[in-house]
Amino acid sequence: MANPRIDRVSAARSATEGRGETFYPGPSRTQLAAYPPKERWDDWVELDSRAWPQRVERHTMLVPTTCFNCESACGLLAYVDRDTLEVKKFEGNPEHPGSRGRTCAKGPATLNQVGDPDRILFPLKRAGKRGENRWQRVSWDAALDDIAPRIRRAIAEKRNNDVMYHVGRPGEDGYTERVLAAWDVDGHNSHTNICSSGGRAGYQWWMGYDRPSPDHANADVILLISSHLESGHYFNPHAQRVMEGKKSGAKLVVLDVRLSNTATHADHWLAPWPGSEPAILLAIANHLIQKRLYDREFVKRWWNWQEFMEEERKGQPATFEAFERTLEKLYAEYTFAFAERESGVSAAVIEEVAGLVASAGPRLSTHTWRSAAAGNLGGWQVSRTLFLLNALLGAVGVPGGTFPNAWNKFVPRPIYSPPHPRQWNELTWPQEFPLAMNEMSFLLPHLLKDGRGKLEVYFSRVYNPVWTNPDGFSWIEALTDESKIGLHVALTPTWSESACFADYILPVGVGSERHDIHSYETHDSQWLGFRQPVLREAKARLGQAVSDTREVNPGEVWEENELWIELSWRIDPDGTMGIRKYFESKKEPGRKLSVDEYYAFIFESSVPGLPEKAKEEDLGPLEYMRRYGAFEVARRVGAQHEAAVPEAELQDVRVSPRGRVYTRAEKPAAPNVVPVPSPEPDSEGRRPVGVDLDGVVRRGFPTPSGRLEFYSSTLKAWGWREHALPTYIRSHVHPSNLAPGEMPLIPTFRLPVQIHTRSANAKWLDEIAHTNPLWLHPADAARLGVETGDLVRVETRIGHFVVKAWVTEGIRPGVVACSHHMGRWKTGEAGQRQMMATVSLTRGGSAWSLRREREVAPFASADADTSRIWWTDAGVHQNLAFPVQPDPVSGMHCWHQAVRVTKAGPDDRYADVAVDTAKARKAYEEWMSRARPAILHSPDGTRRPYWLLRPLKPGREAYRLPGWTKPAGA
Ligand code: SF4
């Protein structure tokens, strides 16, 4: 049968070739013929549009890099003028297998970030008290000579965990984690528990892997609990594949409280009460179960049903037939009527969607990431119940289904792998949250106030906790207390509210000014992307060697790869601490490792197929990556769980009664070092290697059972037996948990053209989006007596903010929503003028307030466009008014808020924020009381199940929990 996609490509080829043009499909296999052929990237000629009608040629070099404006890492091509070495524009890189030449608006806006007139170009040291926002320029040498000895002293005095690196957007795969491991510091802190931990946890309990990789392009039904067509995780790469799927006839189902741009493209848009998504998903699952519409063979082969029956249904036979009968009973209560009562979505609509899902069979691609999983108490059950549908239909690792991320990701082995840290950091991994997916980063001010530790050196890196995290005033209190944080070093490409509370601001590069490698699960393949300083490569093509990115970047902007090498040498100048050896050249022992050597080693020895591919073009592997920016390592990776384990890995095996296979064979060194969970060995020290299915040892999943874990013995063992199965937890904003007059506020959604702190320095984006009104349904607006543009006061449990109303039918009645991308502010002149309003901060004891003093206004600069700024708004900073709300299982901050919305009073002004941090402290204590600490619930005296993923995983000995005694009866 004809394939319409191939036909379209052929038609495009004939059309272009018929015109005498070269068709350029590239490895991206797109039919877009307009990309400059890669053979001409050294000298691409375009006519200067401004010189028209004269035909003036402009010669540019096209140099690949990757976008740093969200986690998707799309390929970019920098158009570098050959004469001036100025970057003229950024467009998509057609050689990139993930993004295939396409970008969203934020990719080309990298140009604005390079030329931003308010850029921080030189290292700055504070000239007043912390937070006064007064700065003096210092040299890199002076800054590093202050920072390095403090770190050295902390490590020498065995205060390793007094050093913390808190990262927002990593944009790289493992480089900095290895720096910290080399320092023997358990100081990695991420933003993940305010981002995706809820989503990850649900996936990890099922598969061991913590992320999904949906194959939207080949699906029959695409089910999204998110707005992936306009933002979402892997936004552009996934959006284009969702549209491909739709073009091939797939139906799109979107669950979202708001009418997002994605929902407008859906065949079915369901707007449930926030947090009720699992009720809908469980009703669909129940439909599949009761009608026996699921894939029995898949469930029988791959679910750990036998373990469930043997552990939880002891009186019954552990047969699959008995399990099926039990399954029917377990989910029978989740009827369409039940889902309607919980969600407010009509039972008939849910039933129709259930029929659609059933019709997809294994071609069901599903995805959730932040959204509901990040908003609600128990949000991790959103992804768990969503994946239940895939697991029922066998839509796992097959075309059109959903894959575990690790199969579709390639992280190459680096030049050095320092050992796991020997430390455990209680400030990031407090024992109240033994099952947290990631560091409890947003609790840091409270944990410091508890006296659980202090910090000698705190790096914030592309992260803005004062603005991004909930409870920002508590962050300000912590950052201004020098007894708690000795030195705050902000590594940032742009101004941020948190950088204003630093001791040093060190300027690091944007996407075209730094090296990184990355690989993401955009579809069923494995690819590796390479970010590079484009002017360094442009000069190299002209025969000019560059050894330090500061030689080509604006001002003294430095890339972090080089910075970390230099800092590590200064911490351990003579090598006696055992640190320096991880930052030395292998080719020239005793000399500093260069970035060229670091990446050349990786590309030459750890990326299968790359050296051969490069050789075809007479290039070395590093040259190839510098020229093309990406490499496809594997295509159509397929169902890895079904793969037979090679004989060489099966030595002295033992097979457990449930079919888990253990081996004494060493794990073969593989080039792909994607972090995967490490299930426990057997009692004789053999490592788990697969599962025995029909006499064949198959790879299975990295869970304790080796199967998909419908039933989690880990959750049960660590005190959460009631959640051992995919089920429904009523959110903290469920109607039964709201006080009279309260409504849920959805504060989690992204705007397509902004990205947290990092995009305020992009004028094109600021012009498009610079405000965040409160979405309010007409029925609620009428009740409150407000219209679009009126000011409303939104009261949370610790304070309030004042925002403009936007009355729209695009939101569920009884719920309000406000995007978190706005409300940037500065307290003085220093800051980003095109998107940061000037405010005054006032404190009286625990009572804080923020009031806007000056709006955004035009200003004179080297960029004439800044004098044309016509917008005055910068939105409202709502996160300041949110208390911390840690989910007791996943550790995710539960973003949704219980709020009261009223008409603004006479003293209220737009963008006002007021908070009482004493109330914030109380809220912290209330939410902490929901936790089940390891000291009371650990079954084995460890701080956390060792098999679970953990960034910068410490050695086993660090897992031991001091003071633990075996629970009675255990
Ligand atoms: S989706 Fe947009 S912002 Fe994200 S990496 Fe791609 S081009 Fe950049």
Boltz pocket constraint, residues with backbone or C-beta under 6 A from the ligand:
constraints:
  - pocket:
      binder: B
      contacts: [[A, 67], [A, 68], [A, 69], [A, 70], [A, 71], [A, 72], [A, 73], [A, 74], [A, 99], [A, 102], [A, 103], [A, 104], [A, 105], [A, 106], [A, 107], [A, 108], [A, 234], [A, 235], [A, 236], [A, 237]]
      max_distance: 6.0
